[in-house]
Amino acid sequence: MSSYLYEAVDAGGARSKGSLDVLDQSEALRRIKEMGLFPTMVRLASTVPSISRATAFRRKRQIQLFSTGRVKPAVLTVFTRQLATLVNVGMPLLRGLRLLQEQETDRTLRHVISEIARTVESGGTMSEALAAHPKVFSPLYVNMVRAGELGGVLEEVLRRQAEFMEKSARIKGKVKAAMFYPASVMLVAAGVVTLLLVFVIPRFQSVFEGLLPGKSMPAFTVAVLNISEFCKDHFLVVAGASLVIFAAFQFLIHTQKGRWWFDGFKLVMPVLGRVMSKVSLARFTRTLGTLLSSGVPILQALSIVKETAGNVVIANMISKIHENVKQGGTLTEPFKASRIFPAMVGGMVDVGEQTGALPEMLMKIADTSDEEVDNAVSSMTSILEPALIVFLAVVVGSIVIAMFLPLIKLYGDPALTGN
C-alpha cells in the first residue's frame, strides 16, 4: 500500500485535508467520494524527492525572479492549445511539456514550463505546478486543470480552456477596437483645442486690438479670448489640476464605495453600458459553464467565478448565489432578484437547472451574449462616429467663428472701415 495526501471540499464548500493508505490513486478517489467529499488534489505522500537546501533556495529564487513577469494572454492561449493537441494525440504530458519548452520563444513562459515539467517529473500534479505561478495561470485555469486530472479528461479540459481564452480575447479585442476611434478623436480634439487656445488665439488678440481701437469686441470673442489668456498664463496650473482630478478619480475608484459606484455606473451608463453589461454576462456564464462542464463542483466554481468577475456588483450577485446554493437553493432565485441581467437570462438558467443541462444552457447564453456584444459594438460605433465628428466640428468651429466675429463687425461698421 501507498500513502496518498488529499485535499477536498464538502457539499457546503468547507475544505479538508488528510491522508489515506490505499493501493493506488483510483482507490483514493473512490474512498474520498465515499466520504461525501469532492477531491481537489490527490498525490502520493512521498512523490517529491528531497533536495539540498542550497538547491531549494536557488530554485525558489528562480521562481521569484520569473514569477514577477507576466505572459501575454495570446501567448498563453497558444501554449494551452498546443499542449491540448499533444496530449490528445497520445503524447505523455511530461514529453509534451519538454517539447513546448524547447520551441517557446517567450523567456518567462519558457522558464515557467520548465518549472512545471520539473514538478511533474518529480511526481507532482500539473495543477500543483500551475498554482505555483499565480501571475501566469489564473485560479480558473488551475482549477479546470485540476478537475481534468481528477476526471481523467485533461486533454478535453485544456481544449475547453483554450477555446475559452480565445473567445474572451476576441470579445476584448472587439471592445478595444470600438473604443480606439472615440479615444483617438478625443485625444486629437484635446490637442487641437490646446494648440489654438495657448498659441494661436493670443496672436489674434493683438490684431483685434489694433483693428478695433476703443471699440468693444463681440461678447463671444471676448469669452474665448479670456479662456485663451487664462490657459496661457496658468498652463501649469491647469495641467496640474487635471492631474490632481485624475489622481483623485483613481483613488476614489480604488475605495470600496467608489469601486461599487463606478462598477455599477459602467453597467448602466449611456451607450457603453449596454456593451459592458453584455460583456459581463458573457464572461460570467462562459466561465461558470466551462467550470461545470469540466467537473468542478458548483460551490467551488462559483467561488472561482467571483474572483474573476472583474466587477464588484456582479461579484456581490455571485456571492448571493453561492450562499443560496450552499443553503440548498437554486441559482435562479438570486439571479432574478439582482435584476442586473435581462429576465430572459434568469429563465434560461432556471430551465437549465430543471433539465439538468445547466452547463450547456450557460454556454448557449454566453454564445448569444457574444453575438449581442457584436451587435452592440456595431451600434455603438455607428452612433459614436458621427457624434464625435459633430462634437469636434462644434468645438473647433466655435473657436473659428469667435475669431471671425470681429472681422464681420469691422466690415459691417462704416465708421470703422472709413467708408
DAQUI-V895422 format. One record per residue. N is the residue number from 1. RES is the residue in one small letter. PHI is phi in degrees with one decimal (* if undefined). PSI is psi in degrees with one decimal (* if undefined). BURIAL is 1 if it has 24 or more other C-alpha atoms within 12 Angstrom, else 0. Layout:
BEGIN
n	res	phi	psi	burial
N	RES	PHI	PSI	BURIAL
N	RES	PHI	PSI	BURIAL
END
This chain:
BEGIN
n	res	phi	psi	burial
1	m	*	155.7	0
2	s	-123.2	155.3	0
3	s	-97.1	126.9	0
4	y	-116.5	132.6	1
5	l	-90.6	143.0	1
6	y	-141.5	154.2	1
7	e	-127.7	141.0	1
8	a	-153.2	167.3	1
9	v	-126.1	149.5	1
10	d	-94.5	-175.3	1
11	a	-63.4	-23.6	0
12	g	-89.4	-1.6	0
13	g	92.1	0.3	1
14	a	-75.0	137.2	0
15	r	-90.4	147.9	0
16	s	-148.6	158.4	0
17	k	-145.0	159.1	0
18	g	-179.7	-162.4	0
19	s	-139.3	154.1	1
20	l	-135.5	140.8	1
21	d	-100.9	100.9	0
22	v	-136.9	175.7	0
23	l	-76.0	-43.3	0
24	d	-150.1	-178.9	0
25	q	-68.6	-34.8	1
26	s	-60.4	-43.2	0
27	e	-67.2	-34.0	0
28	a	-63.1	-42.9	1
29	l	-62.9	-42.4	1
30	r	-63.6	-42.7	0
31	r	-64.3	-39.6	1
32	i	-65.0	-42.4	1
33	k	-67.4	-33.0	0
34	e	-65.5	-26.6	0
35	m	-80.2	2.3	0
36	g	78.8	23.5	0
37	l	-111.7	158.0	1
38	f	-110.3	109.3	1
39	p	-68.4	138.8	1
40	t	-114.5	-18.9	1
41	m	-157.4	129.5	1
42	v	-139.4	123.3	1
43	r	-152.1	160.0	1
44	l	-63.3	141.1	1
45	a	-69.8	-23.5	1
46	s	-116.3	30.8	0
47	t	-81.7	-22.1	0
48	v	-94.4	113.1	0
49	p	-70.7	153.2	0
50	s	-74.9	143.3	0
51	i	-130.2	162.4	0
52	s	-68.8	158.8	0
53	r	-64.1	-37.9	0
54	a	-65.5	-41.6	0
55	t	-65.7	-41.4	0
56	a	-63.4	-40.7	0
57	f	-65.7	-43.1	0
58	r	-63.4	-41.9	0
59	r	-65.5	-39.4	0
60	k	-63.5	-41.3	0
61	r	-64.3	-38.4	0
62	q	-64.9	-42.5	0
63	i	-63.4	-43.7	1
64	q	-62.9	-39.1	0
65	l	-64.0	-46.6	0
66	f	-86.4	-19.7	1
67	s	-73.6	-15.2	1
68	t	-73.0	-22.8	0
69	g	-83.7	159.3	0
70	r	-118.9	156.5	1
71	v	-110.8	134.6	1
72	k	-62.6	141.1	0
73	p	-55.3	-37.4	1
74	a	-64.3	-39.3	1
75	v	-66.7	-42.8	1
76	l	-66.2	-34.7	1
77	t	-64.9	-43.2	1
78	v	-62.4	-43.3	1
79	f	-59.8	-44.6	1
80	t	-64.1	-43.8	1
81	r	-63.3	-43.6	1
82	q	-66.5	-41.6	1
83	l	-65.0	-39.8	1
84	a	-61.5	-40.1	1
85	t	-66.0	-43.4	1
86	l	-65.1	-43.3	1
87	v	-66.7	-36.5	1
88	n	-66.5	-33.2	0
89	v	-84.6	3.7	0
90	g	100.7	4.2	0
91	m	-74.1	134.0	0
92	p	-57.0	146.3	0
93	l	-57.8	-45.7	1
94	l	-63.1	-42.1	1
95	r	-65.8	-38.7	0
96	g	-63.5	-40.9	1
97	l	-64.1	-42.3	1
98	r	-64.2	-39.3	1
99	l	-64.8	-44.4	0
100	l	-67.8	-31.7	1
101	q	-64.2	-40.3	1
102	e	-65.4	-36.6	0
103	q	-94.9	-7.1	0
104	e	-70.5	131.6	1
105	t	-96.5	-21.2	0
106	d	-75.6	119.6	1
107	r	-62.6	-43.4	0
108	t	-64.4	-48.4	1
109	l	-65.7	-35.1	1
110	r	-61.8	-41.8	1
111	h	-68.9	-37.9	1
112	v	-63.1	-43.0	1
113	i	-61.4	-39.0	1
114	s	-60.9	-42.7	1
115	e	-66.6	-39.2	1
116	i	-63.2	-45.4	1
117	a	-63.0	-37.9	1
118	r	-64.9	-40.3	1
119	t	-65.4	-44.8	1
120	v	-63.2	-40.7	1
121	e	-64.8	-29.4	0
122	s	-80.1	-5.2	0
123	g	107.5	-2.0	0
124	g	-79.3	172.0	1
125	t	-92.8	159.9	1
126	m	-65.9	-37.3	1
127	s	-63.1	-37.0	1
128	e	-64.5	-39.5	1
129	a	-67.1	-39.6	1
130	l	-66.7	-38.4	1
131	a	-63.6	-20.5	1
132	a	-76.1	-5.0	1
133	h	-128.8	69.7	1
134	p	-66.2	-21.7	1
135	k	-80.0	-13.9	1
136	v	-103.1	-44.2	1
137	f	-113.2	122.8	1
138	s	-73.2	162.7	1
139	p	-55.9	-35.2	1
140	l	-59.4	-47.9	1
141	y	-61.4	-48.2	1
142	v	-62.7	-45.5	1
143	n	-69.7	-32.9	1
144	m	-66.3	-43.4	1
145	v	-63.6	-40.4	1
146	r	-61.1	-42.7	1
147	a	-64.7	-38.2	1
148	g	-65.3	-37.4	1
149	e	-65.5	-46.3	1
150	l	-68.1	-32.6	1
151	g	-90.7	-4.9	1
152	g	72.5	23.6	0
153	v	-128.0	47.6	0
154	l	-60.8	-42.4	1
155	e	-63.2	-37.3	1
156	e	-66.8	-41.8	1
157	v	-66.2	-41.5	1
158	l	-63.2	-38.2	1
159	r	-64.6	-43.1	1
160	r	-64.1	-39.4	1
161	q	-64.5	-41.1	1
162	a	-62.7	-43.9	1
163	e	-63.4	-40.7	1
164	f	-60.6	-46.1	1
165	m	-66.5	-37.6	1
166	e	-66.2	-43.8	1
167	k	-68.4	-39.4	1
168	s	-62.7	-42.4	1
169	a	-66.4	-35.6	1
170	r	-67.1	-42.6	0
171	i	-65.4	-44.5	1
172	k	-61.7	-39.6	1
173	g	-64.4	-38.4	0
174	k	-65.7	-41.4	1
175	v	-65.8	-43.3	1
176	k	-63.3	-41.4	0
177	a	-63.7	-38.2	0
178	a	-67.6	-31.9	1
179	m	-84.4	-15.4	1
180	f	-64.8	-44.0	0
181	y	-63.5	-50.8	1
182	p	-59.1	-40.6	1
183	a	-64.8	-41.9	0
184	s	-67.0	-38.4	0
185	v	-64.9	-43.8	0
186	m	-64.4	-37.2	1
187	l	-66.1	-43.9	0
188	v	-63.9	-42.3	0
189	a	-61.7	-43.1	1
190	a	-63.4	-40.9	0
191	g	-65.2	-43.3	0
192	v	-65.1	-45.8	0
193	v	-63.2	-41.9	1
194	t	-62.5	-43.3	1
195	l	-60.9	-43.6	0
196	l	-66.7	-44.9	1
197	l	-70.3	-36.5	1
198	v	-90.0	-34.5	1
199	f	-115.4	-36.2	0
200	v	-87.8	-53.4	0
201	i	-61.2	-39.9	1
202	p	-56.6	-29.2	1
203	r	-69.9	-32.2	0
204	f	-71.7	-28.3	1
205	q	-60.8	-45.0	1
206	s	-66.2	-33.3	0
207	v	-66.4	-44.4	0
208	f	-65.1	-37.6	1
209	e	-65.1	-31.2	0
210	g	-77.8	-33.2	0
211	l	-77.6	-31.5	0
212	l	-121.6	65.6	1
213	p	-66.8	124.7	0
214	g	74.2	2.1	0
215	k	-107.9	148.9	0
216	s	-82.1	142.9	0
217	m	-89.5	160.4	1
218	p	-53.7	144.7	0
219	a	-59.0	-40.0	0
220	f	-63.7	-41.0	0
221	t	-64.4	-41.6	1
222	v	-62.2	-40.6	1
223	a	-63.4	-43.4	0
224	v	-66.5	-40.4	1
225	l	-64.1	-39.1	1
226	n	-65.1	-41.8	0
227	i	-62.7	-43.0	1
228	s	-62.8	-43.2	1
229	e	-64.9	-40.5	1
230	f	-63.9	-45.0	0
231	c	-64.6	-36.3	1
232	k	-70.9	-46.0	1
233	d	-75.8	-25.3	0
234	h	-124.5	40.3	0
235	f	-60.5	-44.7	0
236	l	-65.7	-35.4	0
237	v	-65.8	-44.4	0
238	v	-63.4	-44.5	0
239	a	-64.1	-42.1	0
240	g	-64.3	-41.2	0
241	a	-63.7	-38.0	0
242	s	-63.5	-42.1	0
243	l	-65.7	-39.2	0
244	v	-64.6	-42.9	0
245	i	-62.2	-42.6	0
246	f	-63.8	-44.3	0
247	a	-64.6	-39.0	0
248	a	-65.1	-38.0	0
249	f	-65.6	-42.4	0
250	q	-62.7	-40.7	0
251	f	-65.0	-40.6	0
252	l	-63.1	-45.0	0
253	i	-75.5	-7.5	0
254	h	-97.2	-1.7	0
255	t	-86.3	163.1	0
256	q	-62.8	-50.1	0
257	k	-68.4	-40.7	0
258	g	-63.4	-42.4	0
259	r	-64.3	-40.0	0
260	w	-62.5	-44.8	0
261	w	-64.8	-45.3	0
262	f	-67.2	-43.3	1
263	d	-66.4	-35.3	1
264	g	-68.2	-39.1	1
265	f	-64.9	-36.6	0
266	k	-61.9	-27.9	1
267	l	-82.6	-17.8	1
268	v	-123.0	0.6	0
269	m	-65.0	151.8	0
270	p	-59.7	143.7	0
271	v	65.0	-65.2	1
272	l	-73.2	-26.0	1
273	g	-58.9	-40.0	1
274	r	-63.7	-40.6	1
275	v	-67.0	-45.9	1
276	m	-60.6	-40.4	1
277	s	-64.3	-43.2	1
278	k	-66.7	-39.7	1
279	v	-63.7	-42.5	1
280	s	-64.4	-40.5	1
281	l	-64.5	-44.4	1
282	a	-62.9	-40.4	1
283	r	-66.6	-44.4	1
284	f	-63.7	-51.9	1
285	t	-68.6	-38.5	1
286	r	-69.3	-39.8	1
287	t	-65.1	-48.0	1
288	l	-65.6	-42.5	1
289	g	-63.5	-40.0	1
290	t	-65.8	-41.4	1
291	l	-65.2	-46.0	1
292	l	-65.5	-37.8	1
293	s	-65.7	-27.4	1
294	s	-86.4	-0.6	1
295	g	94.7	10.4	1
296	v	-76.3	131.6	1
297	p	-56.0	147.3	1
298	i	-63.3	-38.5	1
299	l	-66.2	-41.5	1
300	q	-67.3	-38.2	1
301	a	-62.5	-42.5	1
302	l	-64.4	-37.2	1
303	s	-63.9	-40.3	1
304	i	-67.6	-43.6	1
305	v	-61.8	-37.7	1
306	k	-60.9	-41.6	1
307	e	-67.4	-28.7	0
308	t	-104.1	12.2	1
309	a	-65.6	-41.1	1
310	g	77.8	6.9	1
311	n	-149.6	121.6	1
312	v	-67.5	-28.7	1
313	v	-66.2	-45.7	1
314	i	-69.2	-37.0	1
315	a	-61.7	-37.1	1
316	n	-66.1	-39.3	1
317	m	-62.9	-40.8	1
318	i	-65.8	-36.4	1
319	s	-61.0	-41.5	1
320	k	-65.9	-38.7	1
321	i	-63.4	-43.1	1
322	h	-60.0	-45.9	1
323	e	-65.1	-38.8	1
324	n	-66.0	-43.2	0
325	v	-67.3	-38.5	1
326	k	-61.0	-32.9	0
327	q	-89.1	6.8	0
328	g	98.1	6.2	0
329	g	-86.7	-164.2	0
330	t	-115.2	170.6	1
331	l	-73.0	-29.2	1
332	t	-66.5	-42.2	1
333	e	-57.6	-57.2	1
334	p	-69.2	-26.4	1
335	f	-64.0	-46.1	1
336	k	-70.6	-37.1	1
337	a	-66.0	-28.1	0
338	s	-69.2	-33.4	0
339	r	59.3	22.9	0
340	i	-77.8	-38.9	1
341	f	-111.0	162.4	1
342	p	-56.4	150.7	0
343	a	-62.1	-30.1	0
344	m	-61.7	-34.7	0
345	v	-65.0	-43.2	1
346	g	-60.4	-38.0	1
347	g	-65.6	-38.5	0
348	m	-67.9	-38.8	1
349	v	-63.4	-40.5	1
350	d	-60.9	-45.2	1
351	v	-62.9	-40.7	0
352	g	-62.2	-39.3	1
353	e	-67.6	-42.5	0
354	q	-69.3	-32.5	0
355	t	-92.3	-4.3	0
356	g	73.8	18.0	0
357	a	-119.8	42.9	0
358	l	-61.6	-46.5	1
359	p	-57.9	-44.3	1
360	e	-64.4	-39.7	1
361	m	-65.9	-39.7	1
362	l	-63.5	-39.7	1
363	m	-67.9	-34.4	1
364	k	-65.9	-41.5	1
365	i	-61.5	-41.5	1
366	a	-63.4	-43.8	1
367	d	-63.0	-42.1	1
368	t	-64.1	-40.4	1
369	s	-64.8	-37.4	1
370	d	-61.0	-43.5	1
371	e	-63.8	-39.9	0
372	e	-68.4	-31.5	1
373	v	-63.8	-43.1	1
374	d	-57.7	-46.9	1
375	n	-65.3	-41.1	0
376	a	-66.2	-39.3	1
377	v	-64.8	-42.0	1
378	s	-63.2	-43.7	0
379	s	-64.6	-42.4	0
380	m	-62.0	-42.7	1
381	t	-64.3	-41.9	1
382	s	-65.7	-26.8	0
383	i	-84.2	-43.4	0
384	l	-70.5	-38.2	1
385	e	-58.2	-56.4	1
386	p	-65.4	-34.3	0
387	a	-63.9	-42.0	0
388	l	-69.5	-36.6	1
389	i	-63.5	-42.6	0
390	v	-64.7	-41.9	0
391	f	-59.9	-46.9	0
392	l	-64.0	-40.4	1
393	a	-64.8	-39.7	0
394	v	-66.1	-44.4	0
395	v	-65.4	-54.3	1
396	v	-67.8	-39.6	1
397	g	-63.1	-36.8	0
398	s	-63.9	-41.0	0
399	i	-64.9	-43.0	1
400	v	-63.6	-42.8	1
401	i	-62.7	-40.5	0
402	a	-60.4	-33.4	1
403	m	-77.8	-24.1	1
404	f	-89.0	-20.5	1
405	l	-58.1	-42.9	1
406	p	-61.5	-36.5	1
407	l	-66.3	-38.9	1
408	i	-64.4	-40.8	0
409	k	-65.0	-38.1	1
410	l	-63.6	-47.6	1
411	y	-76.5	-16.7	0
412	g	-90.9	-7.9	0
413	d	-112.0	107.7	0
414	p	-59.6	-30.8	0
415	a	-65.3	-30.7	0
416	l	-83.7	-30.4	0
417	t	-87.8	-13.9	0
418	g	84.5	10.7	0
419	n	-93.3	*	0
END
